[in-house]
Amino acid sequence: MTLVVFTLAILNWRVGLHRWALILSGLLLFQLGLGIANVIMFLPLPIAVAHNAGAALLLLVTLTFYYRIQIVQPSGIEDSEAQTNLVLPRSALTGEL
């Protein structure tokens, strides 16, 4: 899961969505830190709850990003139109470079 979110953040950065990339990267690092703290400290309740809250935030940001992609780029727009209208190119969503 970490690799998927990290890849999504990199793709966001490459297509110019720097704010989304930074939000995803920050939440991912926060989640990784809490996960490591859970293991080292033998699962204390406050850190475990914070880890669950971080997972919920990460899911919320990912779903919001997905929703915004669907609104910004209707299914009929081609890559050339996307570049002239500042719409996210399809290649960024599929991982093609």
C-alpha positions as CSV (number, residue, x, y, z in Angstrom):
1,M,0.0,0.0,0.0
2,T,2.9,2.3,0.8
3,L,4.3,1.9,-2.7
4,V,1.0,2.6,-4.3
5,V,0.5,5.9,-2.4
6,F,4.1,6.9,-3.0
7,T,3.7,6.2,-6.7
8,L,0.5,8.3,-6.8
9,A,2.3,11.2,-5.1
10,I,5.2,11.0,-7.6
11,L,2.7,11.0,-10.5
12,N,0.9,14.0,-9.0
13,W,4.2,15.8,-8.7
14,R,5.1,15.1,-12.4
15,V,1.9,16.4,-13.8
16,G,2.1,19.6,-11.7
17,L,-0.2,18.8,-8.8
18,H,2.4,19.7,-6.2
19,R,-0.1,20.4,-3.4
20,W,-1.7,16.9,-3.7
21,A,1.7,15.3,-3.9
22,L,2.9,17.1,-0.7
23,I,-0.3,16.2,1.1
24,L,-0.1,12.5,0.2
25,S,3.7,12.4,1.0
26,G,3.2,14.1,4.3
27,L,0.3,11.8,5.4
28,L,2.3,8.8,4.2
29,L,5.3,9.7,6.2
30,F,3.1,10.4,9.2
31,Q,1.5,7.0,8.8
32,L,4.8,5.2,8.5
33,G,6.1,7.0,11.6
34,L,3.1,6.0,13.6
35,G,3.4,2.4,12.4
36,I,7.0,2.2,13.4
37,A,6.2,3.8,16.8
38,N,3.4,1.2,17.3
39,V,5.9,-1.6,16.8
40,I,8.7,-0.1,18.9
41,M,6.4,0.9,21.8
42,F,4.4,-2.4,21.8
43,L,1.1,-0.9,20.6
44,P,0.1,1.8,23.1
45,L,-3.5,2.8,22.6
46,P,-3.0,6.5,21.8
47,I,-0.5,5.8,19.0
48,A,-2.7,3.0,17.7
49,V,-5.7,5.3,17.6
50,A,-3.6,8.0,15.9
51,H,-2.4,5.4,13.3
52,N,-6.1,4.5,12.5
53,A,-6.9,8.2,12.2
54,G,-4.0,8.7,9.9
55,A,-5.2,5.8,7.7
56,A,-8.7,7.4,7.6
57,L,-7.1,10.7,6.5
58,L,-5.0,9.0,3.9
59,L,-8.1,7.3,2.5
60,L,-10.1,10.5,2.6
61,V,-7.3,12.4,0.6
62,T,-7.0,9.6,-1.9
63,L,-10.7,9.4,-2.5
64,T,-11.0,13.2,-2.7
65,F,-8.2,13.2,-5.3
66,Y,-10.0,10.4,-7.3
67,Y,-13.3,12.3,-7.1
68,R,-11.6,15.6,-8.4
69,I,-10.0,13.7,-11.3
70,Q,-13.4,12.5,-12.4
71,I,-14.9,16.0,-12.2
72,V,-11.9,17.7,-13.8
73,Q,-11.4,15.3,-16.7
74,P,-14.6,13.9,-18.3
75,S,-14.1,10.7,-20.2
76,G,-14.1,12.3,-23.7
77,I,-11.1,14.6,-23.4
78,E,-7.9,13.5,-25.2
79,D,-4.4,14.2,-24.1
80,S,-3.8,17.0,-26.6
81,E,-7.0,18.8,-25.3
82,A,-5.9,18.2,-21.7
83,Q,-2.6,20.0,-22.3
84,T,-4.3,23.0,-23.8
85,N,-7.0,23.2,-21.2
86,L,-4.8,22.4,-18.2
87,V,-6.7,19.2,-17.5
88,L,-4.8,16.2,-16.0
89,P,-3.5,14.1,-18.9
90,R,-4.7,10.5,-19.0
91,S,-1.2,9.2,-19.1
92,A,-0.6,10.5,-15.5
93,L,-3.5,8.5,-14.3
94,T,-2.5,5.2,-15.9
95,G,1.2,5.5,-15.1
96,E,2.3,5.8,-18.7
97,L,5.1,8.4,-19.2
